[in-house]
Amino acid sequence: MPIQAILNEWICWGTSAKKDETRKRRIAVGLDKMRKGMRRPCCWPGCPHR
């Protein structure tokens, strides 16, 4: 999978939250998981914008 598609999934996962505090938490968690090498958000059906 191209790096841009991977980044888009993380961005979509982080910004798809309805509440601002959830969105902020997802972005922080996502950055941490990407730094640790996780390639895709776990247990998430994928970006609905595809």
Backbone bond lengths (Angstrom), bond angles and torsions (degrees), N, CA, C in turn:
res aa  C-N    CA-C-N  psi(-1)  N-CA   C-N-CA  omega(-1)  CA-C   N-CA-C  phi
1 M - - - 1.457 - - 1.533 107.70 -
2 P 1.328 117.76 132.94 1.467 120.97 179.10 1.534 111.75 -62.94
3 I 1.312 115.62 148.62 1.466 121.00 -177.91 1.524 112.00 -57.50
4 Q 1.331 118.15 -36.21 1.464 120.64 -179.37 1.527 111.11 -64.32
5 A 1.334 117.42 -37.93 1.464 120.62 178.22 1.523 110.54 -66.27
6 I 1.328 116.48 -38.80 1.467 120.59 178.24 1.524 109.84 -64.41
7 L 1.328 116.92 -47.17 1.466 120.49 179.29 1.521 111.23 -62.40
8 N 1.322 117.08 -39.88 1.461 120.11 179.09 1.524 111.74 -61.31
9 E 1.337 117.81 -38.33 1.463 120.14 178.18 1.522 110.76 -64.62
10 W 1.335 116.95 -42.82 1.463 119.68 178.35 1.526 110.84 -63.80
11 I 1.324 116.59 -43.07 1.467 120.51 179.88 1.518 110.04 -62.87
12 C 1.315 116.64 -45.60 1.464 120.97 -179.48 1.529 110.32 -63.28
13 W 1.330 117.50 -43.41 1.465 121.41 179.05 1.524 110.09 -60.91
14 G 1.322 116.67 -43.81 1.463 120.44 -177.72 1.513 113.60 -68.98
15 T 1.311 116.78 -37.05 1.463 119.57 -175.44 1.525 114.06 -94.15
16 S 1.335 117.89 -4.26 1.466 119.90 -178.35 1.531 112.88 -80.27
17 A 1.318 117.43 -7.15 1.466 120.68 178.66 1.522 110.16 -68.05
18 K 1.319 115.96 144.29 1.466 120.21 -178.84 1.529 112.47 -81.22
19 K 1.331 116.08 -37.50 1.466 119.95 -177.97 1.526 110.27 -90.47
20 D 1.321 115.73 142.76 1.456 121.56 -179.22 1.525 111.79 -60.63
21 E 1.338 117.39 -41.64 1.469 118.88 -178.08 1.530 111.28 -67.76
22 T 1.335 117.33 -34.23 1.465 120.70 176.86 1.522 109.87 -67.48
23 R 1.313 116.64 -42.63 1.465 121.78 178.86 1.527 110.29 -59.35
24 K 1.324 117.28 -46.40 1.470 121.15 179.73 1.524 111.02 -62.35
25 R 1.333 116.61 -42.18 1.467 120.77 179.77 1.534 110.39 -64.85
26 R 1.332 117.12 -43.67 1.465 120.29 179.96 1.525 111.42 -62.65
27 I 1.306 116.91 -39.81 1.465 119.75 179.34 1.526 110.06 -64.26
28 A 1.325 117.21 -44.37 1.467 120.91 178.95 1.529 110.84 -63.67
29 V 1.320 116.87 -44.97 1.469 121.30 179.82 1.529 110.04 -65.22
30 G 1.323 116.34 -42.66 1.463 120.35 179.87 1.516 112.57 -61.44
31 L 1.319 117.11 -44.04 1.466 120.50 177.93 1.523 110.89 -61.28
32 D 1.327 116.56 -42.74 1.458 120.81 179.33 1.530 110.90 -62.90
33 K 1.321 116.77 -44.67 1.466 120.28 -178.94 1.524 111.57 -67.35
34 M 1.331 117.66 -37.34 1.467 119.73 177.28 1.522 110.55 -65.72
35 R 1.326 117.39 -38.90 1.473 120.68 177.75 1.526 110.89 -62.52
36 K 1.338 115.91 -31.38 1.468 120.90 179.86 1.527 112.43 -85.00
37 G 1.332 117.31 -1.66 1.453 120.76 174.48 1.518 116.40 102.02
38 M 1.310 118.62 1.02 1.465 120.35 179.00 1.530 108.64 -69.72
39 R 1.323 116.09 129.37 1.464 119.68 -173.06 1.521 114.26 -89.59
40 R 1.339 117.47 -29.10 1.470 119.46 -177.37 1.525 109.78 -139.40
41 P 1.342 117.15 153.52 1.467 119.90 175.85 1.530 109.81 -63.10
42 C 1.304 117.01 131.90 1.465 121.96 -178.36 1.528 111.62 -74.17
43 C 1.311 114.93 144.21 1.472 121.89 170.21 1.522 112.42 55.97
44 W 1.291 116.48 36.24 1.463 122.22 -179.56 1.512 107.33 -125.52
45 P 1.331 118.65 129.27 1.471 120.76 -173.36 1.523 114.39 -66.14
46 G 1.297 117.81 -13.58 1.464 120.72 179.44 1.511 111.82 116.22
47 C 1.294 113.97 170.24 1.456 120.73 -176.33 1.527 110.82 -72.24
48 P 1.330 117.75 127.34 1.464 119.82 179.12 1.526 112.68 -73.87
49 H 1.319 118.07 -6.36 1.460 121.86 -177.89 1.522 113.14 -87.19
50 R 1.332 118.02 1.21 1.467 120.61 -179.52 1.493 111.09 -73.70
